[in-house]
Amino acid sequence: MIKKMLSNVDASLLDVMKVINDNAMGISFIVDDTNRLCGVVTDGDIRRALLKDILLSEKIFSILKDDFTYGKINESHKSLISKISDRVKIIPLVNDKMEVVDYFEYRQNINFPIAIPNLNGNEFKYLIDAFLSSWISSSGEYITKFEEGFSSYVDSSFGVAVSNGTVALHLALVTLDVKEGDEVIIPDLTFSATINAVLHSKATPVIVDVEEESWCIDPVEIRKAITPRTKAIIPVHLYGQVCNMDEIMNIAKEYNLKVIEDCAQAHGSKYDNKKVGSFGDIGCFSFFGNKIITTGEGGMCVTQSKILDEKMRILRDHGMNKKRRYWNDVVGFNYRLTNLQASIGFAQLERIDEIHENRRKYEITYKKVLTKSNFKFQVDLEKRERVTWLVSALVSEETNRDEFISKLKDNGIDARPFFYPLSDMEIYKEYCNSSTPISHALSKRGLNLPTYESLKSKDEIEEVLKNVSK
């Protein structure tokens, strides 16, 4: 890790920013060619320099201060702690030749949030490029690059970038002419955005139960819920797992139903070696800050249909005619993504395979530490290739899930319970006409554990978990 903390004294401010972003520690130790410590720079130091009109191309030595804090490798623990303050959280450790050999960090309450976005690729480079181009709103080359790149990644022909995942679902519903009087079948175990989008389209949601093994919507329950008013199904690929798309698409074909895939938590998941989002009429993704790839806020609708692509673009852009500017053919929405956001998303997409690999390493770590008798992790099912969004597990029936989460939080780990069943909430319960025992059982026992793209905290979390789970 210490190598990721070092920057050469001749590096530019931009180069040092990349080092700080890569190590996710908020700091870099500045050294000369012999590894001799010359100073310490934080991300705050660079921000303050930019506010003073110092260019990113300037050498880092131009902002170094003489009064930086450091420690000796043989210094006592008590002495090193005395150098830590509200301003100084991490200090470099040097040998007798002033060469950096390690670092010291002390926090009374180490905290591991459920998710932290990592922007250590070309995110900053592309963001600056978009900023300097002056195309900072809803037009620009990065929107096109992101739409084309992401839709290709998920095996789809077209992609329409939007402002968030919820409006992606709403845009899909409106585009498919789902309206008042129509019914849309959804799972009970999902985030509220799924049902809210249906209600915003004036349609009636119909809540059904999920499968016990996959935790995703149960095709058997879908079939039971179909009526003459049923217009669409929204299968939710929950926590990176994949729905039974063969059965769902067969049902849709048999009853002439539309399929809108909710892929907010499953970028890159596959069914029968084909990416989720590419099966239904429209696939909807979220790029919120805790998602597999992020644009801060953002989303995308993908489709194989040129007709649906063109319709979504018109509806997304206020309903304006594409050939006659400021002429509206339909009542549309302002659901656009900005070029700035798309530049970050495009950079994230470049690293998505690495992101998946690192997230899966967290899952491997948790499985190694947490005993199989007390925890049941997501399973790998035939034809379904899930991804790790948040590491998700069920506690045993003998374990009090909420007490375990509290114990983790007392030790700095921000674990989260599964979603509440929609049918438990007063505002939604009228839309559930059948029992959903599996959704309720999973909701009571499920928890999500911190899962990051960066591997920075993996070993620390492992040590905490070893003590907590004894």
Secondary structure as UniProt FT lines:
FT   HELIX           2..5
FT   STRAND          6..8
FT   TURN            9..10
FT   HELIX           13..23
FT   STRAND          27..31
FT   TURN            33..34
FT   STRAND          36..42
FT   HELIX           43..51
FT   TURN            52..53
FT   TURN            56..57
FT   HELIX           60..63
FT   STRAND          71..72
FT   TURN            73..74
FT   HELIX           77..82
FT   STRAND          90..94
FT   TURN            96..97
FT   STRAND          99..105
FT   HELIX           123..132
FT   TURN            133..134
FT   HELIX           141..153
FT   TURN            154..155
FT   STRAND          158..162
FT   HELIX           165..175
FT   TURN            176..177
FT   TURN            180..181
FT   STRAND          183..187
FT   HELIX           193..200
FT   TURN            201..202
FT   STRAND          204..208
FT   TURN            212..214
FT   HELIX           219..225
FT   TURN            228..229
FT   STRAND          230..233
FT   HELIX           238..240
FT   HELIX           245..255
FT   STRAND          258..262
FT   TURN            264..265
FT   TURN            267..268
FT   STRAND          270..271
FT   TURN            272..273
FT   STRAND          274..275
FT   TURN            276..277
FT   STRAND          282..286
FT   TURN            289..290
FT   STRAND          299..303
FT   HELIX           306..316
FT   TURN            318..319
FT   TURN            325..326
FT   HELIX           339..350
FT   HELIX           352..369
FT   TURN            372..374
FT   STRAND          375..377
FT   TURN            382..383
FT   STRAND          384..385
FT   STRAND          391..395
FT   TURN            397..398
FT   HELIX           401..410
FT   TURN            411..412
FT   STRAND          416..417
FT   HELIX           422..424
FT   TURN            426..428
FT   HELIX           429..431
FT   HELIX           437..445
FT   STRAND          446..449
FT   TURN            456..457
FT   HELIX           458..468
//
